[in-house]
Amino acid sequence: MSATGLPFDDIRALLRQMPQADGAARHAARHRQEELTKPSGSLGRLEDIAEWMAAWQGRAPTVDRPVVAVFAGNHGIAKKGVSAFPPSVTQSMVENFSAGGAAINQICATFDLGLKIFDLALDYPTADISEEAALSERDCAATMAFGMECLAGEPDLLILGEMGIGNTAVAAALFAALFGGTAADWVGPGTGHDAAGIARKIVVVDEALELHRSHFADPLEVLRRLGGREIAAMTGAILAARMQRVPVIIDGFVATASAAVLHAMDPRALDHCLFGHVSAEPGHQKALRHIDKVPLLALGMRLGEGTGAAVAAAVVKAAVACHNGMATFAQAGVANRD
């Protein structure tokens, strides 16, 4: 707890202490790229990714302990019909994750990724944000701290995802509060709403925005008033990863909303993050433009669960494998361009 006794002060203090990328490690990685048996720059963004990994890990890049962390939370706003599915589906999907039956399980098995599922008090939804703040400051900060625990196993690559019925409405509210606009500018179909459902969702999100508008200047207040437990936990996880110099891959629309909170506090706070894909949710492309990030993939996905980010992790693994495993011109006895 901070000296003032305000939980968010601890979060703000961490932002002021963020470590930066290791320039020497980046330079060494770039030098190796120039010596590998390929024309300079011929692997395109894979070369950039390998150098980025090296810069944040502070050494030759590795992906030996990648972990997908999926945070699940329930939302009081779900009772207003903002989703095509009932809140009980969140618990059912968490059980499906544990049984190995979800898409994320298959992707993790395919690409040899670890998987951790975090149940964030599913029996106790956050408050309805169209009527009151989702969380108290203390509860929001505690949930962020809980999210930080996903680094306990010392992964060398963290892949973030979520599950929570109603959370695309919450994410839309967060983007509108942080980046401007009305609910209509950010709300999409989510899990498959029809036109009438989207219209109802817009009304509820606009009600939430109007209720909390006077607090939009403080991104952490925006998070605790309009966010959810899974979003707060992912925000904490991103910040913890930065403090431990662990590269992060962020999933779709909802996971990006958690990152947007930190970006609003300090745009440099996401320098250690890649964005795995651009979701089919209409507001995601707009959000990525606001935070000036180019996604790795565009596959029309909108499932959540960390699935897009997990597929993107295969690209990162390929980039690191090429960087570390390819022969140099000298080793292969191949004349280089000089």
N, C-alpha and C positions, 0 to 999 in steps of 0.2 A: 504494500500500500504506500502511496506517495505521502510526502510530508503534509500535504493539504488535506489528505483523507479522501480525495476525489479519485475514483478508480480510473477514469479516463486520462488523468494526468500521467499515469504510468505508461499508457499507450503513446501519448504524445512524447514522452521522454525517450522511448525507444526509437521513434522516428528521427529524433535529433542525433541518435547514435548509430545510424545505419552504416555498416561497412560498405565500401565501394569495391568495384571489380579490381582484380589484380592485373595491372597493366603489363608486368613482366611475364606473367603466365600467358596472357593473350599474345604478346609478342613472340614468345617461344613457340606457341601453337601455330602462329602465322608463318614463322620461319620453317617449321616442319612441313606445312602445307606446300610451300614452294619447292621442297625437296622430294615430294612424293611423285610416283611415276604416273603423271597426268599433266596435261597442260594447265597452267596456272588459271584458277578460277573455274575450271571445267565442271566441278561438282556443285557449282552455284551456291545455293543457300546451305547445303550440307557443310561446306567449308566454314561459313559464318557461324553455324550452330556449334561446330567443334571448337572454334575459337572462343565463342561465348561461354560454353561449358568450362573450358580451361580457365577463363578469366574469373568465373565465380567460384570454381573449386580450388583455384590457386595452384594448379598442378596440371600434369597431363590429364585430359578428361577421362572419366570412367562412368559407366552405368552398370555397376555391379549389384546395387541394392535399390532398384527403383520401386517405389510404393505408390499405389493408387489409394487415396484416402477419400472415402465417400461419407459425407455428413448428411444425416437425415433429420428433418424437423417438421413439425406441424404448425399450422397457422390459423389463428382465430378468424381471419378474413375468409377462410374457405367456406364458412357457413353462409356467406353471402352469394354463393353460386359462381365464384370466379373461376372454377375449374370444371371440366367435364366429368371428373371423377370425385368420389367422396374421400374425406381425409383418412378413412380406414385403409385406403390403398397404400399409404406410406408405410404402415406397419407390415402389410402383406409383402411389399417389395423388399423391406429389410429382411424378412424371413426368407424370401426368395434369394437374396444375395447370399445369406448364410448357407442356404442349401445348394448353392452353385448353379442356380437355374436362370440367372439374368444375363443380359447381353454383356455386361461388364465382366462377368466371370469368364465368359468364353474369350473375350479379348485379352484379359490378363493371362489366361492359360496359353493362348497362342503366342504372345510376345514375352512370356516369362516375367511378368510384373507381379509384385506382391500386392495384396488387397487387404485393406482395413476398412471396416464399416463402423461408423460411430452413430449410435442411437441417442439423439438429444431430447430426452424427456418427451417422447411421442405422446404419452398420455396427458401431457399438460401443454396444449397449444399456446403459442404467444397470443397476446390480446389482439382483438380485431383492430387493425390500424385505422379503419375508417371511423372508429369511435374513441380510441385512446392509444397511447404509446404502446408499441409491441412489448418492450422490455424496460425495466428500470436501468439506470446507469450501472449499478452494481451487478445486476444479472447479465447485462450485455458484456461488460468487461470480463466477468467470470467465464462467460461462454467463449469469448475470444481466447482467454487463457487455456480453456479446455482444448480449443482447436490447436493451440501450440503444442499440445502433447503428442500430436501425430508425428512429430520429429523425434520422439523418444528412441526409436530404433536406429537412428542415424542413417536415414536413406541418403543416397547420393543424387537422387532425382525424385522430386515430389510431384505427383499428378493429382490434381484436385477435382472432385466432382460432388454432386449432391442429389438428394431425393427429398421431395416435399410437396404434397398436393397444395396448390395455391401459390407456389413460390414464384411463378412467372409474373403474377400480379404484383407481388411484393418487389420483385426485381424491377419491374416497370416503374413503380413508384419511386424506388431509389434512383433510377436513372433520371427521371423527370426532376427530382429534387436536386440532384447533383449537377446535371448538365442543362436543365431548363426544358421548357415545353409542357404540354398537357398530357394527360393520360393517353389520349388518342395518338400522340406522337410515338408512344413506346409500347402500348399494349398490343399483343398478338394473340394467336389462337392457343398458345400453350400446348396442352395435351390433346388438343383437337376440338376446341370450341367452334360452334357454328356462328353465323353472323349475329344472331340474337344473344348468344352467350358472350361474344366479344363486346357487344354494346353494353351489356350488364356489367361486365368487367371494367369497362372504361368509366362507367358511372361511379362504381365503388372506389376505384383508384383515385379519381378526381376528388371524391369526398375526403379521402385520406390526405391528399396533397393540400387541400384547403385547410384541414384541421391543423396540420403541422407546419404550415408555410413559414411561420415566424422563426423557425429553428433551422432553416435551410443553410445558413451561413456556416454552421459547424458540421463537418462530415460525420463525426462520431455521434452527434445528436441525431442526424439523419438516419444513421445505421440503427440506433437503438429505438427510434420512434417508428421507422418504416420497415426495418429489416426483419429477419427471423433468426432463429438459433443457428441453422445450418450456414447462413450467410455470415453471421458474426464469427462463427467458428472458422470458416474459410479465411476470413479477413485476418484473424489471429494466426492461422497457419502460414499465410503468405508472409506476414511480418516476422514470425519466428524463423522461417526459412531464410529470410534476408539476414537476420542476425547470425545465423549459423552458416551462411554462404552456401546454401543448398539451392540449386536451380529448380524452378517450378514450371510446370505446364498447367495452364488453366483451361477448363472446359468451356462450356457454352454460355448462354444468356445469363443464367442465374449466378454461375461461378464468376463471370465477368463483373457482375454487380458488386460482389464482395471485393474484387480488386479495385473497382472504381472508387470505393470509399478511401482507400489508401492513396490512389492517384489524386483525388481531390485535396488531400492533405499535403502531398508532395509528389509531383509527377515522377521524380527519380525513384520512388518507392517500388516501382514495378520493373526496374532495370534488370532484375534477376529472373524475370518471368517471360515465358513464351506463351502464346495463345494458340491452343491446339487446332481449333477449327472455327469457322464462322457458321453459326447455327442457322437453320431455316427460320427461326423466330425473327420476324422482320426487324425488330429493334437492335439485334445483335451487331449487325454491320455498322449501324449508326454509332453504337457504343464504342466499337473498336476504332472508329475514326476519331472519336472524342479523345480517346487515350493514346492515339497515334501508334497503334499496334497492327501488324500485318499477320493474319493467322497462317498457320502452316498448311491447313487443309480446308477444302470447301466441298463437302460430300452431301450436303442437304440433310444433315443429321439434326435432330431436335429431341433426343431421348433424355439427355442428362446422364446421371449415374457416372460421369467421368468418361463416357465412352469415346467421345471425340478426342479428348486429351490423351486417352490411352492408346488410340490408334496413332496419334501424332508421336507418342513416345517411341513407337517403332522407327519413325523417321530419325529421331534423336539418337536412338541406339545405332542405326545405320551410319549416321554421321560420325559418331565416336569410333565405331568399328573401322571405318575407312581411314580415319585419322591415325589410329593406333596400329592397325594391321597391315596397311599397304607398305610395300617396299619403297625405299628411296631410290633415286636414280643410281646412287653409288652401290647400294646393296644389290640391285638387280643387274648391274652392269649395263645399264641403258644410257646412251648419250642424252644429256638434257638439251634444252633448246639453245644453250650457249655453245 
